[in-house]
Amino acid sequence: MAGIGFELRRILKRRTYFSLLKAYGFAGIVSSGPWLLSIFGILLLGFLAVSQNEHSSAVIDFQVSVTYLIMSSLIFTGPVQLLFTRYIADMLFARQKKAVISIILMMIAGICTLGIIVACVIAILFFGNTPVLYQFLMGTGFVELCGVWILTIMGTSLKDYKALVAWYLVAYTTIVIAGIYLGADQGLYGYLLAFDLGQGILLMSLGAMVIRQFPGMLSFPGKLLSTQRMFWSLAWIGLFFNAAAWVDKILFWFTPDTSALVIGPLRASPIYDVPIFLSYLLIVPGLAIFLFRLETDFVEAYEAYNRAIVEGGNYSELLIAKQGMINATRTGLWDIAKVQGITVIFAIAFTPQILSLLGYPVSYSRIFQFDVIGVSLQLLFMSILNVYFYMDLRGRSVLMTLSFFLGNVIFTWLSLEGGPFFYGMGFMFSLFIADILGLFLLQRDLRDIDFITFVKSH
């Protein structure tokens, strides 16, 4: 997302309060992406529909169904996202821009075709007692989301942030408005149809943006693909990270004491789902800082360090560039911690008021507070991981994401065994440990970046 970050920073050069709000507003929306916007959209649609006394049970079924769609599609596409993104990045570096579109279309076609097969198999095995229309709408949404996650990565690499934000808003406004009208007549099917319409708009618009950005002649992808140029460890990173981000929810869903059956085989845990999804909406300020600091300032410092190497800079120039990269990393992580820390303090101080305003019981307070801390630690985790991606230390990233996954499994299970007082602590502690590990390793690796660059790479 560095390309968008550099474009947004031009707005900040105007040095007015309006330009400041505009730049960080765009940054928050772009960095949030369809994942957080989906959460916001389904929560808003549910709030509006329930306030109008329209099919409250259908709204709950819809929210649970879409949550499973988001979860399953993210885990399903996780291994592919990073693997092919890196492959395409290497093609661009090798000046093979005209061949990129073939790889992108092959990736989308492949993931959607495989998604259709998986959706059909799951429908047959687990959704046999649900109406065929429900199965069709769920399958359509799953396939669309798989394509959206892939294209979102390519879309955020473009510099046309205004078009990207505009299409995000069009898609999710469509979901909310169409959901209100269609849901009033068709209930659950109307809500799911509205969701599929919005995701279809987003899928086609992102596709059009990417095709316009990467024009070229279509060719048989087999000639372009080389398994020797693929970094398979990235597939494990994508799988571990997405699985880790959802495994605590899955454990709560399928523990009888904390969940209930909603529709078909789908279960939900109201005591955990509501606080955790509300918490995710509070990392938007931190994501905006993330875009400007680590996706912009750090990139400049990192490129300066590499430029000093490639252009044959002397030892003192290399040390200066190295220190600049270390300073940019420290400043970026510290700014993210400060902004998100203020958000956490605000959320904890006004937890009863926030929950009451949104119409949720105050009994969610403790879990909500644990989850707010947890998602803030997840943002810090993502920031550390992002630095490692630039440094191309994939082994470190595998270790970090695996530790997050295993920690979330173990600590969430222990919290479930401990009882309601500990709910939410498993997610928080797993990220706390993963962040401590990441910060320790990152500090050491930045100190030894010269050795890593000149010795380990050969």
C-alpha positions as CSV (number, residue, x, y, z in Angstrom):
1,M,0.0,0.0,0.0
2,A,3.0,2.3,-0.1
3,G,1.9,3.7,-3.5
4,I,-1.3,4.9,-2.0
5,G,0.5,6.2,1.1
6,F,2.8,8.4,-1.0
7,E,-0.2,9.8,-2.9
8,L,-2.1,10.6,0.3
9,R,1.0,12.3,1.8
10,R,0.6,14.9,-0.9
11,I,-2.6,16.0,0.7
12,L,-0.8,16.5,4.0
13,K,1.6,19.0,2.3
14,R,-1.3,21.5,2.2
15,R,-0.9,21.8,6.0
16,T,-4.5,22.5,6.9
17,Y,-6.8,20.8,9.3
18,F,-9.1,19.8,6.5
19,S,-6.3,18.2,4.5
20,L,-5.2,16.4,7.7
21,L,-8.7,14.9,8.3
22,K,-9.0,14.1,4.6
23,A,-5.7,12.3,4.3
24,Y,-6.2,10.2,7.5
25,G,-9.8,9.6,6.6
26,F,-8.8,8.1,3.2
27,A,-6.0,6.2,4.9
28,G,-8.4,4.7,7.4
29,I,-10.8,3.5,4.8
30,V,-8.2,2.2,2.4
31,S,-6.2,0.3,5.1
32,S,-9.4,-1.1,6.6
33,G,-10.4,-2.7,3.3
34,P,-13.4,-4.9,2.7
35,W,-12.8,-7.0,5.9
36,L,-13.6,-4.3,8.5
37,L,-16.1,-2.6,6.1
38,S,-17.9,-5.9,6.0
39,I,-18.1,-6.0,9.7
40,F,-19.3,-2.4,9.9
41,G,-21.8,-3.0,7.1
42,I,-23.5,-6.1,8.6
43,L,-23.6,-4.4,12.1
44,L,-25.1,-1.3,10.6
45,L,-27.6,-3.2,8.5
46,G,-28.6,-5.3,11.6
47,F,-29.0,-2.2,13.7
48,L,-31.2,-0.4,11.1
49,A,-33.3,-3.5,10.5
50,V,-33.9,-4.3,14.1
51,S,-34.7,-0.7,14.9
52,Q,-37.5,-0.9,12.3
53,N,-38.7,-4.2,13.9
54,E,-38.0,-6.1,10.6
55,H,-37.2,-9.8,10.9
56,S,-34.9,-9.7,13.9
57,S,-34.3,-13.4,13.7
58,A,-33.5,-13.1,10.0
59,V,-31.0,-10.4,10.8
60,I,-29.2,-12.7,13.3
61,D,-29.2,-15.5,10.8
62,F,-27.8,-13.1,8.2
63,Q,-25.0,-11.7,10.4
64,V,-24.0,-15.2,11.5
65,S,-24.0,-16.5,7.8
66,V,-21.9,-13.6,6.6
67,T,-19.4,-13.9,9.5
68,Y,-18.8,-17.5,8.4
69,L,-18.4,-16.4,4.8
70,I,-15.8,-13.9,5.8
71,M,-14.0,-16.3,8.0
72,S,-13.9,-19.3,5.6
73,S,-13.0,-17.2,2.5
74,L,-10.1,-15.5,4.3
75,I,-8.7,-18.8,5.6
76,F,-9.3,-20.4,2.2
77,T,-7.5,-17.7,0.2
78,G,-4.8,-17.0,2.8
79,P,-2.1,-19.2,1.4
80,V,-2.7,-17.8,-2.1
81,Q,-2.8,-14.1,-1.3
82,L,0.9,-13.6,-0.3
83,L,2.3,-16.3,-2.6
84,F,1.0,-14.8,-5.8
85,T,1.3,-11.2,-4.6
86,R,5.1,-11.7,-4.2
87,Y,5.3,-13.5,-7.5
88,I,3.6,-10.6,-9.3
89,A,5.8,-8.1,-7.4
90,D,8.9,-10.0,-8.7
91,M,7.5,-9.9,-12.3
92,L,7.0,-6.1,-12.0
93,F,10.6,-5.7,-10.7
94,A,11.8,-7.8,-13.7
95,R,9.9,-5.4,-16.0
96,Q,7.3,-8.0,-17.1
97,K,4.3,-5.7,-16.5
98,K,2.5,-6.8,-19.7
99,A,2.4,-10.4,-18.5
100,V,1.0,-9.6,-15.1
101,I,-2.6,-9.5,-16.2
102,S,-2.4,-13.1,-17.3
103,I,-1.2,-14.2,-13.9
104,I,-3.9,-12.2,-12.1
105,L,-6.7,-13.5,-14.3
106,M,-5.4,-17.1,-13.9
107,M,-5.2,-16.6,-10.1
108,I,-8.8,-15.2,-9.9
109,A,-10.2,-17.9,-12.2
110,G,-8.4,-20.6,-10.3
111,I,-9.4,-19.5,-6.9
112,C,-13.0,-18.9,-7.9
113,T,-13.3,-22.3,-9.6
114,L,-11.8,-24.1,-6.6
115,G,-14.1,-22.0,-4.4
116,I,-17.2,-23.2,-6.4
117,I,-16.1,-26.8,-5.9
118,V,-15.5,-26.3,-2.2
119,A,-18.8,-24.5,-1.8
120,C,-20.7,-27.3,-3.5
121,V,-19.0,-30.0,-1.4
122,I,-19.7,-28.2,1.9
123,A,-23.3,-27.6,0.8
124,I,-23.8,-31.3,0.1
125,L,-22.1,-32.5,3.3
126,F,-23.2,-29.9,5.9
127,F,-26.1,-27.9,4.5
128,G,-28.5,-30.6,3.3
129,N,-31.2,-29.5,5.7
130,T,-31.2,-25.9,4.5
131,P,-33.2,-24.5,1.5
132,V,-31.4,-24.7,-1.9
133,L,-31.8,-20.9,-2.3
134,Y,-29.9,-20.3,1.0
135,Q,-27.1,-22.7,-0.2
136,F,-26.9,-20.9,-3.6
137,L,-26.7,-17.4,-2.0
138,M,-24.1,-18.6,0.5
139,G,-22.0,-20.2,-2.2
140,T,-22.2,-17.1,-4.4
141,G,-21.1,-14.9,-1.5
142,F,-18.2,-17.3,-0.7
143,V,-16.9,-17.3,-4.3
144,E,-17.2,-13.5,-4.6
145,L,-15.3,-12.9,-1.3
146,C,-12.5,-15.2,-2.5
147,G,-12.1,-13.0,-5.6
148,V,-12.4,-9.7,-3.6
149,W,-9.6,-10.7,-1.1
150,I,-7.3,-11.4,-4.0
151,L,-8.2,-8.2,-6.0
152,T,-8.1,-6.0,-2.9
153,I,-4.3,-6.7,-2.5
154,M,-3.8,-5.7,-6.1
155,G,-6.2,-2.7,-5.8
156,T,-4.3,-1.3,-2.8
157,S,-1.1,-1.4,-4.7
158,L,-2.5,1.2,-7.1
159,K,-2.2,4.9,-6.5
160,D,-5.9,5.7,-7.4
161,Y,-7.1,5.9,-3.8
162,K,-10.1,8.0,-4.7
163,A,-11.5,5.4,-7.0
164,L,-10.8,2.6,-4.5
165,V,-12.5,4.4,-1.7
166,A,-15.4,5.3,-3.9
167,W,-16.0,1.7,-5.0
168,Y,-15.8,0.5,-1.4
169,L,-18.5,3.0,-0.4
170,V,-20.7,2.2,-3.3
171,A,-20.5,-1.5,-2.6
172,Y,-21.3,-1.3,1.1
173,T,-23.9,1.4,0.7
174,T,-25.6,-1.0,-1.8
175,I,-25.5,-3.8,0.8
176,V,-27.0,-1.6,3.5
177,I,-29.7,0.1,1.4
178,A,-30.6,-3.0,-0.7
179,G,-30.6,-5.1,2.5
180,I,-33.2,-2.8,4.2
181,Y,-35.6,-3.0,1.3
182,L,-35.0,-6.6,0.2
183,G,-34.8,-7.9,3.8
184,A,-38.2,-6.3,4.5
185,D,-39.8,-8.5,1.9
186,Q,-37.6,-11.6,1.7
187,G,-36.1,-11.8,5.2
188,L,-32.8,-13.7,5.3
189,Y,-32.7,-14.3,1.5
190,G,-33.1,-10.6,0.9
191,Y,-30.3,-9.7,3.2
192,L,-28.0,-12.3,1.6
193,L,-29.0,-11.2,-1.9
194,A,-28.1,-7.6,-1.0
195,F,-24.7,-8.8,0.4
196,D,-24.0,-10.7,-2.8
197,L,-25.0,-7.7,-5.0
198,G,-22.6,-5.5,-3.0
199,Q,-19.7,-7.9,-3.2
200,G,-20.4,-8.5,-6.9
201,I,-20.1,-4.7,-7.5
202,L,-16.8,-4.6,-5.5
203,L,-15.4,-7.6,-7.4
204,M,-16.2,-6.2,-10.8
205,S,-15.0,-2.7,-10.0
206,L,-11.7,-3.9,-8.4
207,G,-11.2,-6.2,-11.4
208,A,-11.7,-3.3,-13.8
209,M,-9.2,-1.1,-11.9
210,V,-6.6,-3.8,-11.9
211,I,-7.0,-4.6,-15.6
212,R,-6.8,-0.9,-16.5
213,Q,-3.6,-0.6,-14.4
214,F,-1.9,-3.6,-15.9
215,P,-2.8,-3.7,-19.6
216,G,-1.2,-6.4,-21.7
217,M,-1.8,-9.3,-24.0
218,L,-3.3,-12.4,-22.5
219,S,-1.2,-15.5,-22.9
220,F,-1.2,-19.1,-21.6
221,P,-0.2,-18.7,-17.9
222,G,1.8,-21.9,-18.0
223,K,4.6,-20.1,-19.9
224,L,4.8,-17.5,-17.2
225,L,4.7,-19.6,-14.1
226,S,7.8,-21.0,-12.6
227,T,7.6,-22.9,-9.3
228,Q,11.2,-22.1,-8.7
229,R,10.3,-18.4,-8.4
230,M,7.6,-19.1,-5.8
231,F,8.3,-18.7,-2.1
232,W,6.1,-21.4,-0.6
233,S,6.8,-20.2,3.0
234,L,4.5,-17.3,2.2
235,A,1.6,-19.8,1.8
236,W,2.2,-21.0,5.3
237,I,2.3,-17.4,6.6
238,G,-1.0,-16.6,5.0
239,L,-2.6,-19.7,6.3
240,F,-1.3,-19.4,9.9
241,F,-2.2,-15.7,10.2
242,N,-5.8,-16.0,8.9
243,A,-6.4,-19.2,10.9
244,A,-4.9,-17.6,14.0
245,A,-7.1,-14.5,13.7
246,W,-10.2,-16.7,13.7
247,V,-9.4,-19.8,15.8
248,D,-10.6,-18.1,19.0
249,K,-13.9,-17.3,17.5
250,I,-14.2,-20.9,16.2
251,L,-13.5,-22.3,19.6
252,F,-16.2,-20.2,21.2
253,W,-18.7,-21.1,18.4
254,F,-18.3,-24.8,18.9
255,T,-18.1,-24.9,22.7
256,P,-21.7,-25.8,23.8
257,D,-21.5,-23.6,27.0
258,T,-20.7,-20.5,25.0
259,S,-22.7,-20.9,21.8
260,A,-26.0,-21.9,20.2
261,L,-27.1,-23.4,16.9
262,V,-28.4,-20.6,14.6
263,I,-29.0,-22.0,11.1
264,G,-27.9,-25.2,9.4
265,P,-24.6,-26.3,11.0
266,L,-23.7,-22.7,11.8
267,R,-23.3,-21.8,15.5
268,A,-22.7,-18.4,17.1
269,S,-21.5,-17.1,20.4
270,P,-23.3,-13.8,21.2
271,I,-21.3,-13.4,24.4
272,Y,-18.0,-13.3,22.4
273,D,-19.0,-12.3,18.8
274,V,-20.5,-8.9,19.6
275,P,-17.5,-7.6,21.7
276,I,-14.8,-8.9,19.3
277,F,-16.4,-7.5,16.2
278,L,-17.1,-4.1,17.8
279,S,-13.4,-4.1,18.9
280,Y,-12.2,-4.5,15.4
281,L,-13.8,-1.3,14.4
282,L,-11.6,0.6,16.9
283,I,-8.4,-0.2,15.1
284,V,-9.2,2.1,12.1
285,P,-7.2,5.1,13.6
286,G,-4.2,2.8,14.1
287,L,-4.5,1.4,10.6
288,A,-4.3,5.0,9.2
289,I,-1.1,5.6,11.1
290,F,0.2,2.2,9.9
291,L,-0.3,3.3,6.3
292,F,1.6,6.6,6.7
293,R,4.4,5.4,8.9
294,L,5.3,1.8,8.0
295,E,3.9,1.8,4.5
296,T,5.4,5.2,3.6
297,D,8.1,6.5,5.9
298,F,9.7,3.0,6.5
299,V,9.6,2.3,2.8
300,E,11.5,5.4,2.0
301,A,14.2,4.5,4.6
302,Y,14.3,0.9,3.4
303,E,14.8,2.0,-0.2
304,A,17.5,4.4,0.9
305,Y,19.3,1.6,2.6
306,N,19.1,-0.7,-0.5
307,R,20.1,2.2,-2.7
308,A,23.2,2.7,-0.7
309,I,24.1,-0.9,-1.2
310,V,23.3,-1.1,-5.0
311,E,24.9,2.2,-5.8
312,G,28.1,1.3,-4.0
313,G,27.8,3.7,-1.1
314,N,30.7,3.8,1.4
315,Y,30.6,2.4,4.9
316,S,29.5,5.7,6.6
317,E,26.7,6.2,4.1
318,L,25.5,2.6,4.7
319,L,25.5,3.2,8.5
320,I,23.5,6.4,8.1
321,A,20.9,4.6,5.9
322,K,20.8,1.7,8.3
323,Q,20.1,4.0,11.2
324,G,17.5,5.8,9.2
325,M,15.7,2.5,8.7
326,I,15.9,1.7,12.4
327,N,14.6,5.1,13.3
328,A,11.7,4.8,10.9
329,T,10.8,1.4,12.3
330,R,10.9,2.7,15.9
331,T,9.0,5.8,15.1
332,G,6.3,4.0,13.1
333,L,5.7,1.3,15.8
334,W,5.7,3.9,18.6
335,D,3.2,6.2,16.7
336,I,0.9,3.2,16.2
337,A,1.2,2.3,19.8
338,K,0.5,5.8,21.0
339,V,-2.6,6.3,18.8
340,Q,-4.0,2.8,19.5
341,G,-3.1,3.2,23.2
342,I,-5.3,6.3,23.4
343,T,-8.1,4.5,21.6
344,V,-7.8,1.6,24.1
345,I,-7.9,4.0,27.1
346,F,-10.9,5.8,25.6
347,A,-12.7,2.5,24.9
348,I,-12.1,1.1,28.4
349,A,-13.1,4.4,30.1
350,F,-16.4,4.7,28.2
351,T,-17.2,1.0,27.8
352,P,-20.7,1.2,29.4
353,Q,-21.6,4.3,27.3
354,I,-20.4,2.7,24.1
355,L,-22.3,-0.5,24.6
356,S,-25.5,1.3,25.7
357,L,-25.3,3.6,22.7
358,L,-25.1,0.6,20.4
359,G,-27.9,-1.2,22.2
360,Y,-25.8,-4.0,23.7
361,P,-25.9,-5.1,27.4
362,V,-23.3,-3.9,29.8
363,S,-22.5,-7.5,30.7
364,Y,-20.3,-7.5,27.6
365,S,-18.0,-5.0,29.2
366,R,-15.1,-7.2,30.5
367,I,-14.9,-9.2,27.2
368,F,-15.1,-6.0,25.2
369,Q,-12.2,-4.5,27.1
370,F,-10.0,-7.6,26.7
371,D,-10.8,-7.7,23.0
372,V,-10.0,-4.0,22.5
373,I,-6.6,-4.6,23.9
374,G,-6.3,-7.8,21.8
375,V,-7.1,-6.3,18.5
376,S,-4.8,-3.4,19.2
377,L,-2.0,-5.9,19.9
378,Q,-3.0,-7.6,16.6
379,L,-2.4,-4.3,14.8
380,L,1.1,-4.1,16.4
381,F,1.7,-7.7,15.3
382,M,0.7,-6.9,11.7
383,S,3.1,-3.9,11.8
384,I,6.0,-6.1,12.9
385,L,5.1,-8.7,10.3
386,N,5.0,-6.0,7.6
387,V,8.5,-4.9,8.4
388,Y,9.7,-8.5,8.1
389,F,8.0,-8.8,4.7
390,Y,10.0,-5.8,3.5
391,M,13.2,-7.3,4.9
392,D,12.3,-10.6,3.2
393,L,12.9,-12.6,6.4
394,R,10.1,-15.2,5.7
395,G,11.4,-17.6,8.3
396,R,10.8,-15.0,11.0
397,S,7.3,-14.4,9.7
398,V,6.4,-18.1,9.7
399,L,7.6,-18.4,13.3
400,M,5.6,-15.3,14.4
401,T,2.3,-16.4,12.7
402,L,2.7,-20.0,14.0
403,S,3.3,-18.7,17.5
404,F,0.2,-16.5,17.2
405,F,-1.9,-19.5,16.0
406,L,-0.7,-22.0,18.6
407,G,-0.9,-19.4,21.4
408,N,-4.5,-18.4,20.5
409,V,-5.5,-22.1,20.4
410,I,-3.9,-22.9,23.8
411,F,-4.9,-19.7,25.7
412,T,-8.4,-19.5,24.3
413,W,-9.0,-23.1,25.3
414,L,-7.6,-22.4,28.8
415,S,-9.9,-19.3,29.1
416,L,-12.9,-21.5,28.1
417,E,-11.9,-23.9,30.8
418,G,-11.4,-21.1,33.3
419,G,-14.9,-19.7,33.0
420,P,-16.7,-16.4,31.9
421,F,-14.3,-14.1,33.8
422,F,-11.4,-15.2,31.5
423,Y,-13.3,-15.0,28.2
424,G,-11.3,-12.8,25.7
425,M,-8.0,-13.1,27.7
426,G,-6.8,-16.0,25.5
427,F,-6.9,-13.9,22.3
428,M,-5.2,-11.0,24.2
429,F,-2.4,-13.1,25.8
430,S,-1.6,-14.9,22.6
431,L,-1.0,-11.6,20.8
432,F,0.9,-10.2,23.7
433,I,3.4,-13.1,23.6
434,A,3.6,-13.0,19.8
435,D,4.3,-9.2,19.9
436,I,7.0,-9.6,22.6
437,L,8.6,-12.3,20.5
438,G,8.3,-10.2,17.3
439,L,9.8,-7.1,19.0
440,F,12.7,-9.0,20.4
441,L,13.5,-10.6,17.1
442,L,13.0,-7.4,15.1
443,Q,15.3,-5.4,17.4
444,R,18.0,-8.0,16.9
445,D,17.5,-8.4,13.2
446,L,17.6,-4.7,12.5
447,R,20.8,-4.5,14.5
448,D,22.3,-7.3,12.4
449,I,20.8,-6.2,9.1
450,D,24.2,-5.8,7.5
451,F,25.2,-9.4,8.3
452,I,21.8,-10.7,7.1
453,T,22.1,-8.7,3.8
454,F,25.7,-9.5,2.9
455,V,26.3,-12.9,4.4
456,K,23.1,-14.8,4.9
457,S,21.7,-13.9,1.5
458,H,24.7,-15.6,-0.2
